[in-house]
């Protein structure tokens, strides 16, 4: 048993070892992990900590993901969708088992997790999720990437190289290919339509990601807190909250950020730039996400639907807040008196009472 004063985490390599090759060892059983976040979750095996409680039967779990999977017994939720026939399942391993019946459509199986792919190239890229291989390494910050495309986008964030500019909206992009794809947004050539809401997309991949709004699928899960995400990139950004990694620095005030998008938005506080305009009323915003949400006021679009009562919302954050009325979850607690609240705004209003 580890003494309280013993460090829980130790790096196995020297400090000058490139980041992507570092491993972290458990100080109790010496099991090694590629990511610090995975080690933090593993340590609950030794402490017996089960911080995630089912709000219905109060059973405790060491992983938030395990608790969420358990709750589907009560709610009959089925978030995992077969990509071939769209049949729904309540567990990931069940949908993977089912997909074997579509072996002709997905002829390349992974021998580790049995997930199947349409091409051998897709399978090779997938294998890196098991091996931890990140062959594309940034020469500036030494961060490793499993996909060449992700590496290129990341590298541009250091050099601020955006040489290709749209002559319609003046947006700058990192490559000629991205510029050509961007022009499609202006000429409205959109070939892929959502079968639920009829929204159109330039790329099949964008439609696939969008469709998760309707299915509720969030396939990417943080290994520390269990929070789930629609996009893998959003999960990676979120993980930096736990690891404290802030690789993006403002060259004006030296403030650091978890993501390049947050850095870009921050820089506009110095330049006062608001490059995103509402197409209907012309009001300007510094963040693209803000103008997208604002435009839904005009279009009346409410793409986020509660799977319990079917109420629809403008944003995913509003849907998440609403869902707590069903689950009775109260994640925001006052650090002064311990009282818990379902909404952060309610906590802030409550906290002011302590200051009076």
C-alpha positions in Angstrom: 0.0 0.0 0.0 1.3 3.4 -1.0 2.0 6.0 1.7 0.3 9.3 1.5 3.5 11.1 0.8 4.6 8.9 -2.1 4.1 10.5 -5.5 1.3 8.7 -7.4 2.9 9.3 -10.8 6.4 9.0 -12.1 7.8 9.5 -15.6 9.9 6.5 -16.7 12.0 8.5 -19.1 14.4 11.4 -19.0 13.0 14.9 -19.2 14.4 15.5 -22.6 12.7 12.5 -24.1 10.2 13.5 -26.9 6.7 13.9 -25.5 5.1 11.1 -27.6 7.6 8.5 -26.3 7.1 9.2 -22.6 5.4 6.6 -20.4 3.9 6.9 -16.9 4.1 4.2 -14.3 1.8 3.4 -11.4 3.8 3.7 -8.1 1.9 0.7 -6.6 2.0 -2.0 -9.3 4.3 -0.4 -11.8 2.0 -0.8 -14.7 2.9 1.6 -17.5 0.7 3.9 -19.5 1.2 6.1 -22.6 -0.9 8.9 -21.2 -1.0 10.5 -17.8 -4.8 10.6 -17.9 -5.0 6.8 -18.3 -2.8 6.4 -15.2 -5.0 8.6 -13.1 -8.0 6.5 -14.0 -6.1 3.2 -13.3 -5.1 4.4 -9.8 -8.7 4.0 -8.7 -8.1 0.2 -8.8 -5.7 0.6 -5.8 -7.7 3.3 -3.9 -11.1 1.7 -4.3 -12.5 5.1 -5.3 -15.8 4.9 -7.1 -16.7 8.6 -7.6 -19.5 8.0 -10.2 -22.9 7.1 -8.7 -26.0 5.9 -10.6 -28.7 8.5 -9.9 -31.4 5.8 -10.0 -30.0 2.9 -7.9 -26.9 4.6 -6.4 -24.5 1.9 -7.5 -20.9 3.3 -7.6 -18.4 3.0 -10.4 -14.7 3.9 -10.9 -15.3 5.1 -14.5 -17.9 7.5 -15.6 -18.3 5.6 -18.8 -19.1 2.4 -16.9 -21.8 4.3 -14.9 -23.3 5.7 -18.0 -23.4 2.3 -19.6 -25.0 0.9 -16.5 -27.7 3.6 -16.5 -28.9 2.4 -19.9 -30.3 -0.6 -18.1 -32.8 1.8 -16.5 -33.3 4.2 -19.5 -33.2 1.6 -22.3 -30.9 4.1 -24.2 -29.2 2.7 -27.3 -26.5 5.2 -28.4 -24.4 2.9 -30.6 -25.5 2.7 -34.2 -24.4 0.3 -36.9 -22.8 2.3 -39.7 -24.2 0.0 -42.3 -27.9 -0.7 -41.4 -28.4 1.9 -38.6 -29.6 -0.7 -36.1 -29.1 0.6 -32.5 -27.5 -1.0 -29.5 -26.9 -0.1 -25.8 -23.3 -1.3 -25.8 -20.3 -0.8 -28.1 -19.2 -4.4 -28.0 -22.7 -5.5 -29.1 -22.7 -3.2 -32.1 -19.2 -4.5 -33.1 -20.4 -8.1 -32.8 -23.5 -7.2 -34.9 -21.4 -5.5 -37.6 -19.7 -8.9 -38.4 -22.9 -9.8 -40.2 -22.0 -7.0 -42.7 -18.6 -8.5 -43.4 -19.0 -8.1 -47.2 -19.6 -4.4 -46.8 -16.6 -4.0 -44.4 -14.1 -6.7 -45.5 -11.1 -5.5 -43.4 -11.4 -6.5 -39.7 -9.1 -5.4 -36.9 -7.7 -8.5 -35.2 -7.6 -6.8 -31.8 -11.0 -5.2 -31.4 -12.8 -6.7 -34.4 -14.0 -3.4 -35.7 -14.3 -3.5 -39.5 -13.3 -1.1 -42.3 -14.0 -0.6 -46.0 -10.3 -0.4 -47.0 -6.9 -1.7 -45.9 -5.6 1.8 -45.6 -8.4 2.7 -43.1 -7.5 -0.4 -41.1 -3.8 0.5 -41.0 -4.6 4.0 -39.6 -7.0 2.4 -37.1 -4.2 0.1 -35.8 -2.4 3.1 -34.5 -5.1 3.5 -31.9 -4.0 0.2 -30.4 -0.2 0.5 -30.9 0.0 4.1 -29.8 2.1 4.8 -32.9 2.3 8.5 -33.7 4.7 8.7 -36.7 4.1 12.4 -37.5 6.1 14.5 -35.0 6.0 18.3 -34.7 9.5 19.7 -34.8 8.5 22.7 -32.7 6.7 21.2 -29.6 7.5 17.4 -30.3 3.8 16.5 -30.1 3.1 13.3 -32.1 0.1 12.6 -34.4 -1.3 9.3 -35.8 -2.7 11.1 -38.9 -0.6 13.2 -41.3 -3.5 15.6 -41.9 -3.9 16.4 -38.2 -0.1 17.0 -38.0 -0.2 19.5 -40.9 -3.0 21.5 -39.3 -1.2 21.5 -35.9 2.1 22.6 -37.5 0.5 25.6 -39.2 -0.7 26.8 -35.7 2.9 27.3 -34.7 4.0 29.1 -37.8 0.8 31.0 -38.5 1.2 30.0 -42.1 -2.1 30.7 -43.8 -1.0 31.7 -47.3 -4.2 30.9 -49.2 -6.9 33.6 -48.9 -10.6 33.4 -50.1 -11.2 36.5 -52.3 -14.9 36.5 -51.2 -14.8 36.5 -47.4 -11.0 37.0 -46.9 -10.7 33.9 -44.8 -7.2 32.5 -44.8 -6.5 28.7 -45.2 -3.5 26.5 -44.8 -3.5 24.8 -48.2 -4.8 25.3 -51.8 -6.9 22.2 -51.4 -8.6 23.6 -48.3 -9.2 26.9 -50.2 -10.9 25.0 -53.0 -13.1 23.2 -50.6 -13.9 26.4 -48.7 -15.2 28.0 -52.0 -17.9 25.4 -52.1 -19.5 27.2 -49.1 -20.0 30.2 -51.2 -21.3 28.6 -54.4 -23.6 26.3 -52.3 -22.7 23.0 -54.0 -23.8 20.6 -51.3 -24.3 17.0 -52.4 -25.0 15.2 -49.1 -28.3 15.7 -47.4 -29.3 14.7 -43.9 -32.3 12.3 -44.0 -33.7 13.7 -40.8 -33.5 17.6 -41.1 -32.5 18.0 -44.8 -29.4 20.0 -43.9 -26.8 19.8 -46.7 -23.1 19.2 -46.6 -20.1 19.4 -49.0 -18.5 16.2 -47.7 -19.9 12.8 -46.7 -17.7 12.9 -43.6 -19.3 16.1 -42.4 -22.8 14.6 -42.8 -21.7 11.5 -40.8 -20.5 13.7 -37.9 -23.7 15.9 -38.1 -25.9 12.8 -38.0 -24.7 12.1 -34.5 -26.7 15.2 -33.4 -29.9 13.2 -34.2 -28.7 9.8 -32.9 -27.1 11.1 -29.8 -24.0 9.2 -30.5 -20.9 10.4 -28.8 -18.3 7.8 -29.6 -15.2 9.5 -28.1 -14.9 9.2 -24.3 -12.4 11.0 -22.0 -10.6 8.3 -20.0 -10.4 10.4 -16.9 -13.9 11.8 -16.3 -15.9 9.8 -18.8 -17.3 12.9 -20.7 -18.2 11.9 -24.2 -17.8 13.8 -27.5 -19.1 13.8 -31.0 -15.6 14.6 -32.4 -12.3 13.0 -31.5 -10.5 16.4 -31.8 -12.9 17.9 -29.2 -12.1 15.0 -26.8 -8.3 15.6 -27.3 -8.7 19.3 -26.5 -10.8 18.4 -23.4 -8.1 15.9 -22.1 -5.7 18.8 -21.8 -7.9 20.1 -18.9 -6.7 17.1 -16.9 -3.1 17.0 -18.2 -2.7 20.8 -17.9 -1.1 20.8 -21.3 -1.3 24.3 -23.0 0.8 24.1 -26.2 -0.6 27.3 -27.8 0.9 30.6 -26.7 -0.2 34.2 -27.5 2.9 36.1 -28.8 1.5 39.4 -27.5 0.7 38.6 -23.8 2.2 35.1 -23.5 -1.1 33.6 -22.2 -1.3 29.9 -23.1 -4.3 27.8 -24.3 -5.5 24.2 -24.7 -6.3 24.6 -28.4 -5.4 26.7 -31.5 -9.0 27.8 -31.9 -9.0 29.2 -28.3 -5.7 31.0 -29.1 -7.2 32.5 -32.3 -10.3 33.7 -30.5 -8.1 35.2 -27.7 -6.0 37.1 -30.2 -9.1 38.9 -31.3 -9.3 40.5 -27.8 -6.1 42.3 -28.8 -7.1 43.1 -32.4 -10.8 43.7 -31.7 -11.5 41.7 -34.9 -14.9 40.2 -35.4 -14.6 38.3 -38.7 -17.8 36.2 -38.5 -21.0 38.0 -39.7 -24.6 36.8 -39.5 -25.8 36.3 -43.1 -29.2 37.7 -42.3 -28.9 40.7 -39.9 -25.1 41.4 -40.2 -24.3 41.3 -36.5 -20.6 40.4 -36.1 -18.9 37.8 -33.8 -15.3 37.0 -32.9 -16.1 33.2 -32.8 -17.5 31.1 -35.6 -19.5 28.9 -33.1 -21.2 32.0 -31.7 -22.5 33.1 -35.2 -23.7 29.6 -35.9 -25.7 29.6 -32.7 -27.0 33.1 -33.4 -28.2 32.3 -36.9 -30.5 29.6 -35.5 -32.6 32.5 -34.1 -33.4 33.4 -37.7 -33.7 29.9 -39.1 -35.6 28.5 -36.1 -33.3 25.5 -36.3 -33.2 23.4 -33.1 -31.0 20.4 -34.0 -30.4 19.1 -30.4 -33.3 16.9 -29.3 -33.9 15.4 -25.9 -34.2 11.6 -26.2 -36.6 11.6 -23.2 -39.2 14.2 -24.0 -38.3 15.2 -27.5 -37.9 18.9 -26.6 -35.5 20.6 -29.1 -32.7 23.2 -28.4 -30.5 25.7 -30.3 -27.3 24.4 -28.7 -25.8 21.2 -27.2 -25.1 23.1 -23.9 -28.8 24.0 -23.5 -29.7 20.3 -24.2 -27.2 19.1 -21.6 -28.6 21.5 -19.0 -32.2 20.4 -19.8 -31.4 16.7 -19.5 -30.5 17.3 -15.8 -34.2 18.0 -15.2 -34.8 14.3 -16.1 -31.7 12.8 -14.4 -31.8 15.1 -11.3 -28.0 15.4 -11.7 -26.5 18.3 -9.8 -22.8 18.6 -10.9 -22.2 22.1 -9.6 -21.4 22.3 -5.8 -20.7 25.3 -3.6 -17.2 25.0 -2.1 -18.4 27.1 0.9 -21.4 25.1 2.1 -21.5 22.0 -0.2 -24.9 22.7 -1.6 -25.4 21.3 -5.1 -27.0 22.8 -8.2 -28.1 21.5 -11.7 -27.0 24.8 -13.4 -23.8 26.7 -13.0 -25.8 30.0 -13.1 -27.8 28.9 -10.1 -24.5 28.1 -8.2 -23.2 31.6 -9.0 -26.4 33.3 -7.8 -26.3 31.2 -4.6 -22.6 32.0 -4.0 -23.4 35.7 -3.9 -25.4 35.1 -0.7 -22.2 34.0 1.1 -20.6 37.3 0.1 -23.3 39.5 1.6 
